[in-house]
Amino acid sequence: MTLPLKNLTAVLSGAAGGIGAALALNLATRGTHLALADRNADGLEATTAAARAHGVRVSTHMLDVADEAAIAALPDAVTAVHGSAALLIANAGVALVGTFEQATLDEFAWLMNINFWGAVRLTHAFLPTLRAAPAAQIGLVSSIFGLIGPPGQTAYAASKFALRGFGESLRHELASTNIGVTLIHPGGISTDIARNARIGAGMDPQAARAGVALFQKMLRKSPGQAAAEIAAALEARAPRLLIGRDARQIDFLQRLFPATYWRLIARGQSGLEPITGA
């Protein structure tokens, strides 16, 4: 059974830029009403204006997904404007540059609180709302680094692996209900997440900036392309979405060589394009 998106209300975190902004516009063209959340006021305002131009109802919610109390209050704020919601997309996320030894535990916890706990708390807060809909869907934006764990990405990969495990278990728990779960694993998408990444306290800032600049050159798929695939997957109620050839290659390789895939990637034997972040 599909989930027609026209006239539904979608709650979307991380809507101020990147995949989130592109997804808001894609959903708006499909007639989906939107409750957009982000902590970036200027970006949120720009996304809202663009979405409203398509004639849908749009509410904006200033939200830091690391703020537990703010998330708990969000369902009532959304219901006050829209009356209901049938689609929740946990998209907000951040990155941290540096190895495990180069990052502090506080930095590690900061990232986990946003990438993992933000999505978990949003899901927990909106489950009663989603249960009240005839059919509903949860979209959790993980990463190809929820499939593999590359060096230099211990915090980020930990958060995305955790989100993957949470999403898969939740999907099984909700299998007999009206709520479906779509796990989304983007590959290299041309967004600013790496450019805006926090630099680990123990990492040389110049080296970090050089690495980020190199990585940005390898990001080829646009947020708009990713958004179109995500919207289609949510409408189809697909359990999983791999975005990009790199994501599909990574998924295949780690299945074949679960313990040695990184050795093959590092040596260039897999035919994969170089990947150092997501």
Secondary structure, DSSP 8 states (H G I E B T S, - for coil): -----TT-EEEEESTTSHHHHHHHHHHHHTT-EEEEEES-HHHHHHHHHHHHTTT--EEEEE--TT-HHHHHHHHHHHHHHHS---EEEE-----EES-GGGS-HHHHHHHHHHHTHHHHHHHHHHHHHHHTSSSEEEEEE--GGGT---TT-HHHHHHHHHHHHHHHHHHHHTTTSSEEEEEEEE-SB--STTTT-EE-TTS-HHHHHHHHHHHHTT--B-HHHHHHHHHHHHHHT-SEEEESHHHHHHHHHHHH-TTTHHHHHHHT-S--------
